[in-house]
Amino acid sequence: MAKIKRTGTVDVELTFAELELIRRALGLVRDFGDMADWGAASALRADLEVSW
């Protein structure tokens, strides 16, 4: 498992298919993840929403 040593902003190129997989995985945190992770997963998922 990765260990986060610091936080910041990064730019990452993803295909729409990859982005959708990540969004779906973050949605599963609500059903299968720890309650302590729900807020962070929800916030990250909202940040990944695509605006047209």
C-alpha positions in Angstrom: 0.0 0.0 0.0 1.2 3.5 -0.8 2.2 5.8 2.0 1.3 9.5 1.5 4.3 11.6 2.6 3.0 15.0 1.5 0.0 16.5 -0.2 -0.3 19.0 -3.1 -1.8 19.5 -6.5 -0.8 17.3 -9.4 -1.9 17.2 -13.1 -2.6 13.8 -14.4 -3.8 12.9 -17.9 -6.6 10.3 -18.0 -8.9 8.9 -20.6 -12.6 9.3 -20.0 -12.8 5.6 -19.4 -10.1 5.8 -16.7 -11.8 8.7 -15.1 -15.1 6.9 -15.0 -13.4 3.8 -13.4 -11.9 6.1 -10.7 -15.3 7.8 -10.1 -17.1 4.4 -9.8 -14.4 3.1 -7.3 -14.8 6.2 -5.2 -18.6 5.6 -5.2 -18.0 2.1 -3.8 -16.3 3.6 -0.7 -19.7 4.6 0.5 -21.0 1.0 0.4 -17.8 -1.0 1.3 -15.3 1.4 2.7 -14.6 2.7 6.2 -17.0 5.4 7.5 -14.0 7.6 8.2 -13.2 7.7 4.4 -16.7 8.6 3.2 -16.2 12.3 3.3 -12.9 12.4 1.6 -14.0 10.0 -1.2 -17.2 12.0 -1.8 -15.2 15.2 -2.0 -12.7 13.7 -4.4 -15.4 12.3 -6.6 -17.1 15.7 -6.7 -13.7 17.3 -7.7 -13.5 14.8 -10.6 -16.9 15.7 -12.1 -16.5 16.7 -15.7 -18.0 20.1 -16.7 -19.1 20.4 -20.3 
